[in-house]
Amino acid sequence: MLITREVLTRMGATSANSDRYVDALNTEMAAHGIDTVPRIAHFLAQLMHESGCLRLTVENLNYSADGLLKIFPRHFGARPDAEAYAGKPERIASRVYGGRMGNGPEASGEGWRYRGRGLIQLTGKDNYRAFARWCGEDVAAEPDRVAGDLAVQSAVFFWQRNDLNALADVDDLKAVTRRINGGLNGFADRRELLEKARRALRELGLAGTFAPATTPCVPSHRVVPLQLNLRSAPQVSPASLLASLVQGTEVELRGPATAAGWVHVRVLLNGAVREGVVAERYLEALAPRPRARGGARARAAAGAEAPLPALPVAHLQADRPDITRLRDGGRAYPLGEADRPARRGRDGDSRAAELARIVDYLDAASAGHLRYRPHGGATYCNIYAADYAYLAGVYLPRVWWTDSALYRLALGEPPDVMYGRTVRELNANALYDWFDEHGAAFGWARELDLTLLQAAANAGEVCVIVAKRRDLNSSGHVSVVVPEQDGAGARHAEDGEVLRPLESQAGARNVTRAVSASAWWAGERFQSFAFWRHS
């Protein structure tokens, strides 16, 4: 058994529908390799979104004119055209799906006959025929069976046919969504369902009941130069930059990319497996390692460093009423104003609303908030980000332990917090290093994708972008990615992808909410950058 009915009910399904599908899901997932935590979580997230949490097995095409213009702009470019089809599902399906996916023209009605069915909305005559060959049942002749006794099997077929296990292995929600949906419709809901699936598997103790069929990352090469850029495509541009890999980073070479001299690699970054492309000439093969006992997982872990011991947080005195937004000073201390807001909500919407109130409260752009106001060449991006995280209940250090204090902690001798002796202030450059070395231990997760980062912020998570300067004598920068709201949103592409997130920051220019004109973090003055989120 891979999942229980409670996994499904925690994700939003009714008890009756959970009981209806749980046995078939366990059987089909086990038979077709959907048997690891990442694969199960991604599969269930997409299945639950597509089926309305197991309620729907036939596509609902009863759209209004506004819905048609928004969802199918290529097929309904003008309002009179949309109004003529509004509220007529059969005509809508015949037009939208006619003449493609193996369907005949609109007049044939095959767009309606082979509309979306099953728990992942199998659509189009070609897909029905392919599923018929896969399952041995003539569903092209009996398409309604895809919505009935073959609803689970059709979802597993679609998942397997599109090789979605491979994308789940590297936690690429955006790529999974595109392959299923053709775009990013419903992306926020899919992400929320993914988090619910992960949480349910973890809390119900199911995460350890099955072993991975393959090892997510088996290093074969290492990075030779001091730094190597991991990119989304084999082209040198700010838009393709995903992350910087430092010298010695071990990667798994997955094969050649589409351009000569570039290769696909898989890498473990801050506890998460990620994929991208790099220039092959900057890699060298690893020497063979001794065979480790315990199978593929143990072999992959051979040579891995032992985890660092947990460290305590470091704060100077909290709740000092004189540490306020209006004061020009006391920036090493956390805000102490009695009326300060907090993030205590239990669901994504309430937590996002609370984060929005924190942004309004801090109001970095206010001329009266001297705590963040730049002067004398000094800027305070790190102060603002630390205040935002502090009010949200997330640890982002304003001060951190000195080397001597860390040594004493390693010896089991916790020191008192004393400014200049056991703790020191961290600027943005130092924060970049802190995230890389300690962030995961304090609940921070690394992201490589702006669409996912903005979706996390919209779901009430604390999200930041941090960049480290090439000239370490100059200031780095850290910016907060905040929830979108009416009147303030990220910059999106037509398919919903986030091109620039909605940010809030202090710095040379203080803004309460704004969208940057460019990807500032990928600028030449910075040697590296990272996106981080904290639930």
C-alpha positions as CSV (number, residue, x, y, z in Angstrom):
1,M,0.0,0.0,0.0
2,L,1.4,3.4,-1.0
3,I,-1.4,5.7,0.1
4,T,-4.4,5.5,2.4
5,R,-7.9,7.1,2.1
6,E,-6.7,9.7,4.6
7,V,-4.1,11.0,2.2
8,L,-6.9,11.7,-0.3
9,T,-9.3,13.2,2.3
10,R,-6.5,15.5,3.6
11,M,-6.0,16.7,0.0
12,G,-9.7,17.6,-0.3
13,A,-11.5,14.5,-1.5
14,T,-14.7,13.2,0.2
15,S,-14.6,10.0,2.2
16,A,-16.8,8.3,-0.4
17,N,-14.7,9.3,-3.4
18,S,-11.5,8.4,-1.5
19,D,-12.9,4.9,-0.8
20,R,-14.0,4.6,-4.4
21,Y,-10.5,5.2,-5.9
22,V,-7.8,4.4,-3.2
23,D,-7.5,0.7,-4.0
24,A,-7.2,1.2,-7.8
25,L,-4.7,4.0,-7.3
26,N,-2.5,1.8,-5.1
27,T,-2.7,-1.0,-7.6
28,E,-1.9,1.1,-10.7
29,M,0.7,3.3,-9.1
30,A,2.6,0.3,-7.8
31,A,2.4,-1.5,-11.2
32,H,3.8,1.5,-13.1
33,G,6.6,2.9,-10.9
34,I,4.7,5.8,-9.2
35,D,6.1,4.5,-6.0
36,T,8.3,7.2,-4.4
37,V,7.4,10.2,-2.3
38,P,8.1,12.7,-5.1
39,R,6.3,10.7,-7.8
40,I,3.2,10.0,-5.7
41,A,3.0,13.5,-4.4
42,H,3.2,15.1,-7.9
43,F,0.9,12.5,-9.4
44,L,-1.8,13.0,-6.8
45,A,-1.5,16.8,-7.0
46,Q,-2.1,16.8,-10.7
47,L,-4.8,14.2,-10.5
48,M,-6.7,16.0,-7.7
49,H,-6.5,19.3,-9.6
50,E,-7.7,17.8,-12.9
51,S,-10.6,15.9,-11.3
52,G,-11.7,18.5,-8.8
53,C,-10.5,16.3,-5.9
54,L,-11.9,13.1,-7.4
55,R,-15.4,14.7,-8.1
56,L,-15.1,15.0,-11.8
57,T,-14.2,12.5,-14.5
58,V,-15.6,14.4,-17.5
59,E,-14.4,17.8,-18.6
60,N,-16.7,20.7,-17.8
61,L,-16.9,22.9,-20.8
62,N,-19.9,25.0,-19.8
63,Y,-18.0,28.3,-20.2
64,S,-19.3,31.9,-20.2
65,A,-18.2,34.3,-22.9
66,D,-15.6,35.8,-20.5
67,G,-14.4,32.3,-19.7
68,L,-13.9,31.5,-23.3
69,L,-12.0,34.7,-24.0
70,K,-9.7,33.9,-21.0
71,I,-9.2,30.2,-21.4
72,F,-9.3,29.8,-25.2
73,P,-8.2,33.1,-26.7
74,R,-6.8,31.4,-29.8
75,H,-10.2,29.9,-30.6
76,F,-12.4,32.8,-29.5
77,G,-10.7,36.1,-30.4
78,A,-13.7,38.4,-30.4
79,R,-16.5,38.8,-27.9
80,P,-19.4,38.2,-30.4
81,D,-17.9,34.9,-31.4
82,A,-17.5,33.9,-27.7
83,E,-21.1,34.9,-26.9
84,A,-22.4,32.7,-29.7
85,Y,-20.8,29.7,-28.1
86,A,-21.2,30.6,-24.4
87,G,-23.1,28.0,-22.3
88,K,-23.0,25.4,-25.1
89,P,-20.5,22.7,-24.0
90,E,-20.9,20.5,-27.1
91,R,-20.3,23.3,-29.5
92,I,-17.4,24.6,-27.5
93,A,-15.6,21.2,-27.4
94,S,-16.2,20.6,-31.1
95,R,-14.6,24.0,-31.9
96,V,-11.7,23.9,-29.4
97,Y,-10.7,20.3,-30.0
98,G,-11.8,20.0,-33.6
99,G,-9.1,19.5,-36.3
100,R,-6.3,18.5,-33.8
101,M,-5.2,15.6,-31.6
102,G,-6.6,13.2,-34.2
103,N,-10.1,14.7,-34.1
104,G,-12.0,15.5,-37.3
105,P,-13.0,19.1,-38.0
106,E,-15.5,21.0,-35.9
107,A,-18.4,19.8,-37.8
108,S,-17.5,16.1,-37.1
109,G,-18.3,16.5,-33.4
110,E,-15.2,14.5,-32.5
111,G,-14.0,17.3,-30.3
112,W,-17.0,16.6,-28.1
113,R,-16.9,12.9,-28.4
114,Y,-13.2,12.8,-27.3
115,R,-13.3,15.6,-24.8
116,G,-11.4,15.2,-21.5
117,R,-12.3,12.2,-19.4
118,G,-10.7,10.3,-16.5
119,L,-8.9,11.6,-13.5
120,I,-6.3,13.4,-15.6
121,Q,-8.7,14.4,-18.4
122,L,-7.5,12.3,-21.3
123,T,-8.4,14.4,-24.4
124,G,-8.3,13.8,-28.2
125,K,-8.9,10.8,-30.4
126,D,-5.2,10.0,-30.8
127,N,-4.9,9.8,-27.0
128,Y,-8.0,7.6,-26.7
129,R,-6.6,5.2,-29.4
130,A,-3.2,5.1,-27.7
131,F,-4.8,4.3,-24.4
132,A,-6.9,1.6,-26.0
133,R,-3.6,-0.1,-27.2
134,W,-2.1,0.3,-23.7
135,C,-5.0,-1.1,-21.7
136,G,-6.4,-3.6,-24.3
137,E,-9.9,-2.0,-24.2
138,D,-11.6,-0.3,-27.2
139,V,-12.1,3.0,-25.5
140,A,-12.1,4.8,-28.9
141,A,-15.4,3.1,-29.5
142,E,-16.6,3.4,-25.9
143,P,-15.1,6.7,-24.7
144,D,-17.4,7.0,-21.7
145,R,-15.5,4.1,-20.1
146,V,-12.6,6.5,-19.6
147,A,-14.8,8.4,-17.2
148,G,-16.0,5.2,-15.5
149,D,-14.1,2.0,-14.7
150,L,-10.9,3.1,-16.5
151,A,-10.7,6.6,-14.9
152,V,-7.6,5.7,-12.8
153,Q,-5.9,3.6,-15.5
154,S,-6.2,6.4,-18.0
155,A,-4.5,8.8,-15.6
156,V,-1.6,6.4,-15.0
157,F,-1.3,5.8,-18.8
158,F,-1.0,9.5,-19.5
159,W,1.6,9.9,-16.7
160,Q,3.7,7.0,-18.0
161,R,3.4,7.9,-21.7
162,N,4.6,11.5,-21.0
163,D,7.5,10.2,-18.8
164,L,6.3,12.4,-15.9
165,N,8.1,10.3,-13.2
166,A,11.4,11.7,-14.5
167,L,10.1,15.3,-13.9
168,A,8.7,14.4,-10.5
169,D,12.1,13.0,-9.5
170,V,13.6,16.4,-9.9
171,D,10.5,18.2,-8.4
172,D,9.8,20.2,-11.6
173,L,6.2,21.1,-11.0
174,K,6.2,23.7,-13.8
175,A,7.3,21.2,-16.4
176,V,4.9,18.5,-15.1
177,T,2.1,21.1,-15.3
178,R,3.0,22.2,-18.8
179,R,3.1,18.6,-20.0
180,I,-0.4,17.9,-18.6
181,N,-2.1,21.2,-19.3
182,G,-0.1,22.7,-22.2
183,G,0.4,25.8,-20.0
184,L,0.2,26.9,-16.4
185,N,-3.5,27.1,-15.8
186,G,-4.3,26.4,-12.2
187,F,-0.7,26.4,-11.2
188,A,-1.3,27.9,-7.7
189,D,-3.8,25.2,-6.9
190,R,-1.6,22.4,-8.3
191,R,1.3,23.7,-6.1
192,E,-1.0,23.8,-3.0
193,L,-2.1,20.3,-3.6
194,L,1.5,19.2,-4.0
195,E,2.3,20.6,-0.6
196,K,-0.8,18.9,0.9
197,A,0.3,15.5,-0.6
198,R,3.8,15.9,0.8
199,R,2.6,16.9,4.2
200,A,0.0,14.0,4.4
201,L,2.6,11.4,3.3
202,R,5.0,12.7,5.9
203,E,2.6,13.1,8.8
204,L,0.9,9.7,8.2
205,G,4.3,8.0,8.2
206,L,4.0,6.7,4.6
207,A,7.1,8.4,3.4
208,G,9.3,5.6,4.5
209,T,7.2,2.6,3.4
210,F,8.6,2.4,-0.1
211,A,12.0,2.8,-1.7
212,P,12.9,4.7,-4.8
213,A,13.0,2.8,-8.0
214,T,16.0,4.8,-9.1
215,T,18.5,7.0,-7.3
216,P,17.6,10.7,-8.0
217,C,21.3,11.8,-8.4
218,V,24.4,9.7,-8.8
219,P,27.4,12.1,-9.2
220,S,29.7,11.4,-12.1
221,H,31.5,14.7,-12.6
222,R,32.6,17.7,-10.6
223,V,32.9,21.4,-11.4
224,V,36.5,22.5,-12.2
225,P,36.4,26.4,-12.2
226,L,35.7,28.5,-9.1
227,Q,32.2,28.9,-10.3
228,L,30.0,27.5,-13.1
229,N,26.6,28.7,-14.1
230,L,23.7,26.2,-14.2
231,R,21.3,27.3,-17.0
232,S,17.8,26.4,-18.2
233,A,18.9,26.4,-21.8
234,P,22.3,26.2,-23.7
235,Q,22.6,30.0,-24.1
236,V,24.5,32.6,-22.1
237,S,21.9,35.2,-21.0
238,P,20.4,36.4,-17.7
239,A,17.1,34.8,-18.6
240,S,18.7,31.3,-18.7
241,L,20.6,31.5,-15.4
242,L,19.3,29.2,-12.7
243,A,22.1,29.0,-10.1
244,S,25.9,29.1,-9.6
245,L,27.8,25.9,-8.9
246,V,31.0,26.4,-6.9
247,Q,34.2,24.6,-7.5
248,G,34.0,20.9,-6.6
249,T,30.2,20.7,-6.8
250,E,29.4,17.1,-7.9
251,V,26.9,16.6,-10.7
252,E,25.4,13.7,-12.6
253,L,25.9,14.0,-16.4
254,R,22.7,13.1,-18.1
255,G,23.6,13.5,-21.7
256,P,24.2,16.1,-24.4
257,A,22.1,19.2,-24.7
258,T,20.6,20.6,-28.0
259,A,23.7,22.8,-28.6
260,A,27.2,21.4,-29.1
261,G,29.5,21.7,-26.1
262,W,26.6,21.7,-23.6
263,V,25.3,18.9,-21.4
264,H,22.3,18.2,-19.2
265,V,23.2,17.6,-15.6
266,R,21.4,16.7,-12.4
267,V,22.7,18.2,-9.1
268,L,21.8,18.2,-5.4
269,L,21.4,21.8,-4.3
270,N,20.7,22.4,-0.6
271,G,19.0,19.1,-0.2
272,A,16.9,19.3,-3.4
273,V,17.6,17.6,-6.8
274,R,17.6,20.0,-9.7
275,E,18.4,19.8,-13.4
276,G,19.9,22.2,-16.0
277,V,22.6,22.5,-18.6
278,V,26.2,23.5,-18.3
279,A,29.2,23.9,-20.6
280,E,30.8,20.4,-20.7
281,R,34.4,21.7,-20.9
282,Y,34.2,22.9,-17.3
283,L,33.5,19.4,-15.9
284,E,35.9,16.6,-15.0
285,A,35.0,13.0,-14.4
286,L,35.0,11.7,-10.8
287,A,37.3,8.9,-9.9
288,P,35.5,5.6,-9.2
289,R,34.4,5.3,-5.6
290,P,34.5,2.1,-3.5
291,R,31.3,0.2,-3.7
292,A,29.0,0.9,-0.7
293,R,26.8,-1.7,0.8
294,G,23.0,-1.2,1.0
295,G,22.0,-0.7,-2.7
296,A,21.7,2.3,-4.9
297,R,20.7,4.8,-2.2
298,A,23.7,3.9,0.0
299,R,26.0,4.0,-3.0
300,A,24.8,7.5,-3.9
301,A,25.3,8.6,-0.3
302,A,28.9,7.2,-0.2
303,G,31.3,10.0,0.5
304,A,28.6,12.4,1.5
305,E,29.4,14.7,4.4
306,A,27.7,14.1,7.7
307,P,25.0,16.6,8.6
308,L,26.0,19.5,10.8
309,P,24.7,19.6,14.3
310,A,21.6,21.8,14.9
311,L,22.5,25.4,15.9
312,P,20.5,27.7,18.1
313,V,19.1,30.9,16.7
314,A,20.8,34.1,17.6
315,H,18.9,37.3,18.5
316,L,19.7,40.3,20.4
317,Q,17.2,41.4,23.1
318,A,13.6,41.1,21.7
319,D,10.6,43.3,22.5
320,R,12.5,46.5,23.2
321,P,9.8,49.2,22.8
322,D,12.4,51.7,21.6
323,I,13.3,49.6,18.5
324,T,10.9,51.0,16.0
325,R,10.5,51.7,12.3
326,L,10.7,55.4,13.1
327,R,14.1,55.2,14.8
328,D,17.4,55.8,12.9
329,G,19.4,53.3,14.9
330,G,19.2,50.0,16.9
331,R,19.1,48.0,13.6
332,A,20.9,45.0,15.1
333,Y,17.9,44.4,17.3
334,P,14.5,42.9,16.2
335,L,11.5,45.3,16.0
336,G,9.9,45.7,19.4
337,E,6.8,47.8,18.7
338,A,3.8,46.4,20.6
339,D,1.4,46.7,17.6
340,R,3.5,44.8,15.2
341,P,1.5,42.3,13.1
342,A,2.3,38.6,12.8
343,R,1.7,35.6,10.6
344,R,-0.4,33.0,12.5
345,G,-2.9,31.7,9.9
346,R,-3.3,28.0,9.2
347,D,-4.2,28.1,5.5
348,G,-2.5,29.7,2.6
349,D,-5.0,32.5,2.0
350,S,-4.9,33.8,5.6
351,R,-1.1,33.5,5.8
352,A,-0.8,35.5,2.5
353,A,-3.2,38.1,3.8
354,E,-1.1,38.4,7.0
355,L,2.1,38.8,5.0
356,A,0.4,41.6,3.0
357,R,-0.4,43.3,6.3
358,I,3.3,43.0,7.4
359,V,4.4,44.6,4.1
360,D,2.0,47.5,4.6
361,Y,3.1,47.8,8.3
362,L,6.8,47.9,7.5
363,D,6.1,50.2,4.4
364,A,9.7,50.5,3.4
365,A,8.9,53.4,1.1
366,S,7.6,55.6,3.9
367,A,9.9,58.6,4.4
368,G,9.1,58.4,8.1
369,H,10.4,54.9,8.5
370,L,14.0,55.9,9.2
371,R,15.1,52.3,10.1
372,Y,15.1,51.6,6.3
373,R,15.9,55.0,4.8
374,P,19.3,55.0,3.0
375,H,21.8,57.7,4.0
376,G,25.5,58.4,3.9
377,G,26.0,55.6,1.4
378,A,24.5,53.0,3.7
379,T,21.5,50.9,2.7
380,Y,19.4,48.5,4.8
381,C,18.0,45.7,2.6
382,N,19.2,43.1,5.1
383,I,17.4,45.0,8.0
384,Y,14.1,45.0,6.1
385,A,14.3,41.4,5.1
386,A,15.1,40.3,8.6
387,D,12.2,42.4,10.0
388,Y,9.8,40.9,7.5
389,A,10.9,37.3,8.4
390,Y,10.8,38.1,12.1
391,L,7.2,39.3,12.0
392,A,6.3,36.3,9.9
393,G,7.8,33.9,12.5
394,V,10.7,32.8,10.4
395,Y,14.4,32.9,11.3
396,L,16.5,35.1,9.1
397,P,19.5,36.3,11.1
398,R,20.1,39.9,11.8
399,V,23.1,38.7,13.9
400,W,24.8,35.3,13.8
401,W,27.4,33.5,15.8
402,T,31.1,34.4,15.5
403,D,33.6,31.7,14.7
404,S,34.7,31.4,18.3
405,A,31.1,31.0,19.4
406,L,30.5,28.3,16.8
407,Y,33.5,26.5,18.1
408,R,32.1,26.6,21.6
409,L,28.7,25.4,20.4
410,A,30.4,22.4,18.7
411,L,32.0,21.6,22.1
412,G,28.6,21.7,23.7
413,E,29.2,25.0,25.5
414,P,26.4,27.3,24.4
415,P,27.6,30.9,24.8
416,D,25.5,33.9,25.8
417,V,24.5,36.3,23.0
418,M,26.9,39.3,23.3
419,Y,27.3,41.8,20.5
420,G,30.8,41.9,19.0
421,R,32.0,38.9,21.1
422,T,29.7,36.0,20.3
423,V,27.5,37.4,17.6
424,R,28.1,39.8,14.7
425,E,25.9,41.5,12.2
426,L,25.4,40.0,8.7
427,N,25.3,42.1,5.6
428,A,23.7,40.8,2.4
429,N,26.9,39.2,1.1
430,A,27.2,37.3,4.4
431,L,23.5,36.4,4.3
432,Y,24.0,34.7,0.9
433,D,26.7,32.5,2.5
434,W,24.5,31.9,5.6
435,F,21.6,30.6,3.4
436,D,24.0,28.3,1.6
437,E,25.5,26.9,4.7
438,H,22.7,27.0,7.3
439,G,19.4,27.8,5.5
440,A,18.1,24.3,5.1
441,A,18.7,23.6,8.8
442,F,16.4,26.4,9.7
443,G,13.6,25.4,7.3
444,W,14.6,27.3,4.2
445,A,14.2,25.6,0.8
446,R,16.1,26.5,-2.4
447,E,14.1,27.4,-5.5
448,L,15.3,27.9,-9.0
449,D,12.1,29.1,-10.7
450,L,10.4,32.4,-10.3
451,T,7.0,31.0,-11.0
452,L,7.3,28.6,-8.1
453,L,8.8,31.3,-5.9
454,Q,5.9,33.7,-6.6
455,A,3.4,30.9,-6.1
456,A,5.0,30.1,-2.7
457,A,4.6,33.8,-1.7
458,N,1.0,33.8,-2.8
459,A,0.4,30.8,-0.6
460,G,1.7,32.6,2.4
461,E,5.3,31.5,2.5
462,V,8.3,33.8,3.2
463,C,10.3,34.2,0.0
464,V,13.5,36.1,-0.7
465,I,16.0,36.7,-3.5
466,V,19.6,37.2,-2.3
467,A,22.6,38.1,-4.4
468,K,26.3,38.3,-3.5
469,R,28.6,41.0,-5.0
470,R,31.8,40.2,-6.9
471,D,33.5,43.0,-5.0
472,L,32.9,41.9,-1.4
473,N,33.6,45.4,-0.2
474,S,30.4,46.5,-1.9
475,S,26.9,45.7,-0.7
476,G,25.1,42.6,-1.9
477,H,21.3,42.7,-2.0
478,V,18.4,40.9,-0.5
479,S,14.8,41.4,-1.6
480,V,11.5,40.0,-0.4
481,V,9.0,38.4,-2.8
482,V,5.6,39.2,-1.5
483,P,2.0,37.9,-2.2
484,E,0.2,39.3,-5.2
485,Q,-3.0,41.2,-4.5
486,D,-5.5,43.4,-6.2
487,G,-3.6,46.3,-7.8
488,A,-0.2,44.8,-7.3
489,G,1.0,41.7,-9.2
490,A,4.0,40.0,-10.7
491,R,4.8,40.4,-14.4
492,H,3.5,37.3,-16.2
493,A,3.9,35.8,-19.7
494,E,0.7,35.0,-21.6
495,D,0.8,31.4,-20.3
496,G,1.1,32.5,-16.7
497,E,4.8,32.0,-16.2
498,V,6.3,34.7,-13.9
499,L,8.9,36.8,-15.6
500,R,9.4,39.2,-12.7
501,P,8.1,38.6,-9.2
502,L,6.4,41.2,-7.0
503,E,9.1,42.5,-4.6
504,S,9.4,44.6,-1.5
505,Q,12.7,46.0,-0.4
506,A,14.9,48.5,1.3
507,G,18.1,49.6,-0.5
508,A,19.3,52.4,-2.7
509,R,15.6,52.7,-3.6
510,N,13.0,51.7,-1.1
511,V,9.8,50.2,-2.4
512,T,6.8,48.7,-0.6
513,R,5.7,46.7,-3.6
514,A,7.1,46.8,-7.2
515,V,8.1,44.8,-10.1
516,S,11.7,45.2,-11.2
517,A,12.4,46.4,-14.7
518,S,15.1,43.7,-15.1
519,A,16.5,40.6,-13.4
520,W,18.7,42.6,-11.1
521,W,20.1,39.5,-9.4
522,A,21.6,38.3,-12.6
523,G,23.5,41.6,-13.2
524,E,27.2,41.6,-13.8
525,R,28.0,43.2,-10.4
526,F,26.8,40.0,-8.6
527,Q,28.8,36.9,-8.6
528,S,25.9,34.6,-7.6
529,F,22.3,34.7,-6.4
530,A,19.7,32.3,-5.0
531,F,15.9,32.1,-4.4
532,W,14.8,30.8,-1.0
533,R,11.4,30.1,0.5
534,H,10.2,29.2,4.0
535,S,6.8,27.8,4.8
